[in-house]
């Protein structure tokens, strides 16, 4: 017999799917985002007994870890497919500055704040810093690049998309370091050689080779190419195969998926099937994100932040308004990027699903006595980021787009030549700027 709660669950799933399709049209021009609405729905539902499924998906559970992991993987594939700029060390200058300078400085800043402001142990402070350091490829959709083939959408959108695509994978070694310290099983040589260097290198190598192989299946088979199906579901299959293969071999799966997407995009880059794959991945991602944020809001309303202290809230504000912006600004010293682009990339350090995943990953593998305090502080940062960046993304990015489109074209051909889209098909970037990063 079908229970009323089951019927309510089906009704809720159907309503959520309709909202995923409808809400972007409603909030397109408003200073509000779909994640904000999803979070509020979850908090409101916490006062009811409707969301029983949330009890099985509480933060820290294996189910929640796996769900957030899947969402990140799909987001990484979509992000890589959307990038209209060929991979190169020179033309990805902003990305390397954000990854090699801003991210480590953010980890150091949050670690010091966690020790001094919250009194956390070294492993706990390192864990907090590691999970809060990476920007999110999921909730940052409003500030990232558009569909494949439209053009680079400007240095700001490109930098934020490429950073989010890689820094989730780069956070893993530091999370593993915190787990090893907490367990008392850390081997510094093994961590540095394998978890820091080899895993990342293997992830990049497997992703690139696997992406090239998938590119051949998609676009180069002599008789029946996978792209002939026109089915964007292929993107999900590629994502799962690439991630699972890399994890089995022992590499970094997040890095592998993003690099595989770049590798696939480099094979016949102007083919419309890239858009079909990216669009399908985006649809699946939006549905899963809404469910996750509703559940997250439900847990927040149910007491997830009960251990939040004034110091924890202060640390969150320090990260969003000082640590991340200053770290990114320092990373751009010597850069020739426009000041506006540097300021926006420094400000939009969105935190979200990636942070939830890594915290769940760590707590499912080691026991931290400061668990409640870390959860409360992290949840506060995610909520503050959803509100702050969700409200500001529409007006600020609209301003950035107007600035880019209003500049005279033709002064700088270098980046145009580095992209997949010709001048007649899309704007390669903010014209007239030096893109050496």
MONORSUL-V143267 format. One record per backbone hydrogen bond with DSSP energy under -1.0 kcal/mol. CO is the residue of the C=O (numbers start at 1). NH is the residue of the N-H. E is the energy in kcal/mol with one decimal. If there is no record, write none. Layout:
((CO;NH;E) (CO;NH;E))
This chain:
((3;7;-1.9) (4;8;-2.6) (5;9;-2.1) (6;10;-2.4) (7;11;-2.5) (8;12;-2.5) (9;13;-2.5) (10;14;-2.5) (11;15;-2.5) (12;16;-2.5) (13;17;-2.1) (14;18;-1.9) (15;19;-2.4) (16;20;-2.3) (17;21;-1.5) (18;22;-2.2) (19;23;-2.9) (22;25;-1.0) (22;26;-1.2) (23;27;-2.7) (30;32;-2.3) (33;37;-1.6) (34;38;-2.7) (35;39;-2.5) (36;40;-2.2) (37;41;-2.3) (38;42;-2.2) (39;43;-2.2) (40;44;-2.4) (41;45;-2.4) (42;46;-1.1) (44;47;-1.3) (45;48;-2.2) (50;52;-1.2) (51;54;-1.3) (52;55;-1.5) (58;61;-2.4) (61;65;-2.0) (62;66;-2.5) (63;67;-2.3) (64;68;-2.4) (65;69;-2.0) (66;70;-2.3) (67;71;-2.0) (68;72;-2.1) (69;73;-2.2) (70;74;-2.3) (71;75;-2.2) (72;76;-2.5) (73;77;-2.1) (74;78;-2.3) (75;79;-2.4) (76;80;-2.3) (77;81;-2.0) (78;82;-1.4) (84;420;-2.3) (88;92;-1.1) (90;93;-1.2) (92;96;-2.0) (93;97;-1.9) (94;98;-2.1) (95;99;-2.3) (96;100;-3.1) (97;101;-1.6) (97;102;-1.9) (98;103;-1.8) (101;105;-2.0) (102;106;-2.1) (103;107;-2.3) (104;108;-2.4) (105;109;-2.6) (106;110;-2.6) (107;111;-2.3) (108;112;-2.4) (109;113;-2.1) (110;114;-2.9) (111;115;-2.1) (112;116;-2.7) (113;117;-2.8) (114;120;-2.0) (121;125;-3.0) (122;126;-2.4) (123;127;-2.3) (124;128;-2.6) (125;129;-2.3) (126;130;-2.5) (127;131;-2.4) (128;132;-1.4) (138;141;-1.0) (140;143;-1.7) (141;144;-1.3) (147;150;-1.5) (154;158;-2.3) (155;159;-2.9) (156;160;-2.3) (157;161;-2.1) (158;162;-2.8) (159;163;-2.2) (160;164;-2.0) (161;165;-1.8) (162;166;-1.1) (163;167;-2.8) (166;170;-1.5) (167;171;-1.1) (171;175;-1.8) (172;176;-2.6) (173;177;-1.8) (174;178;-2.0) (175;179;-2.2) (176;180;-2.5) (177;181;-2.3) (178;182;-2.2) (179;183;-2.4) (180;184;-1.4) (180;185;-1.7) (187;191;-2.9) (188;192;-2.5) (189;193;-2.5) (190;194;-2.7) (190;195;-1.0) (191;196;-2.1) (192;197;-1.0) (193;198;-2.1) (194;199;-3.3) (197;201;-2.5) (198;202;-3.1) (199;203;-2.3) (199;252;-2.2) (200;204;-2.3) (201;205;-2.5) (202;206;-3.1) (203;207;-2.3) (204;208;-2.3) (205;209;-2.6) (206;210;-2.9) (207;211;-2.4) (208;212;-2.1) (209;213;-2.4) (210;214;-2.6) (211;215;-2.4) (212;216;-1.9) (213;217;-1.8) (214;218;-2.5) (215;219;-2.7) (216;220;-1.9) (217;226;-2.4) (218;227;-1.9) (225;228;-1.4) (226;229;-1.5) (227;230;-1.1) (231;234;-1.7) (232;235;-1.8) (233;237;-1.7) (234;238;-2.6) (235;239;-2.2) (236;240;-2.4) (237;241;-2.3) (238;242;-2.6) (239;243;-2.3) (240;244;-2.6) (241;245;-2.4) (242;246;-2.1) (243;247;-2.5) (244;248;-2.4) (245;249;-2.2) (246;250;-2.1) (246;251;-2.6) (252;256;-1.9) (253;257;-2.2) (254;258;-1.8) (255;259;-2.5) (256;260;-2.5) (257;261;-1.9) (258;262;-2.0) (259;263;-2.6) (260;264;-2.7) (261;265;-2.4) (262;266;-1.6) (264;267;-1.4) (268;271;-1.9) (271;274;-1.5) (272;276;-1.4) (273;277;-2.4) (274;278;-2.6) (275;279;-2.8) (276;280;-2.0) (277;281;-2.5) (278;282;-2.1) (279;283;-2.0) (280;284;-2.3) (281;285;-2.5) (282;286;-2.4) (283;287;-1.8) (284;288;-2.3) (285;289;-2.7) (286;290;-2.1) (287;291;-2.0) (288;292;-2.6) (289;293;-2.8) (290;294;-2.2) (291;295;-2.4) (292;296;-2.8) (293;297;-2.8) (294;298;-2.2) (295;299;-2.3) (296;300;-2.2) (297;301;-2.7) (298;302;-1.3) (299;304;-2.1) (300;303;-1.4) (303;306;-1.7) (305;308;-1.9) (309;313;-2.3) (310;314;-2.2) (311;315;-2.3) (312;316;-1.9) (313;317;-2.2) (314;318;-2.4) (315;319;-2.4) (316;320;-2.2) (317;321;-2.5) (318;322;-2.0) (318;323;-2.9) (319;324;-2.3) (322;326;-2.8) (323;327;-2.6) (324;328;-2.6) (325;329;-2.5) (326;330;-2.6) (327;331;-1.8) (328;332;-1.2) (330;333;-1.4) (332;335;-2.4) (338;342;-2.0) (339;343;-2.4) (340;344;-2.2) (341;345;-2.5) (342;346;-1.9) (343;347;-1.9) (344;348;-2.6) (347;349;-2.2) (348;350;-1.1) (350;136;-1.8) (352;356;-1.8) (353;357;-2.6) (354;358;-2.2) (355;359;-1.9) (356;360;-2.4) (357;361;-2.9) (358;362;-2.2) (359;363;-2.5) (360;364;-1.6) (362;365;-1.7) (362;366;-1.3) (368;371;-1.5) (370;374;-2.5) (371;375;-2.7) (372;376;-2.4) (373;377;-2.4) (374;378;-2.7) (375;379;-2.9) (376;380;-2.0) (377;381;-2.1) (378;382;-2.5) (379;383;-2.4) (380;384;-2.8) (381;385;-2.6) (382;386;-2.7) (383;387;-2.4) (384;388;-3.1) (385;389;-2.4) (386;390;-1.1) (387;391;-2.2) (388;392;-1.7) (389;393;-1.7) (392;396;-2.2) (393;397;-2.5) (394;398;-1.8) (395;399;-1.9) (396;400;-2.2) (397;401;-2.5) (398;402;-2.1) (399;403;-2.4) (400;404;-2.2) (401;405;-2.6) (402;406;-1.7) (413;417;-2.0) (418;86;-2.4) (422;425;-1.5) (422;426;-1.1) (427;153;-1.0))
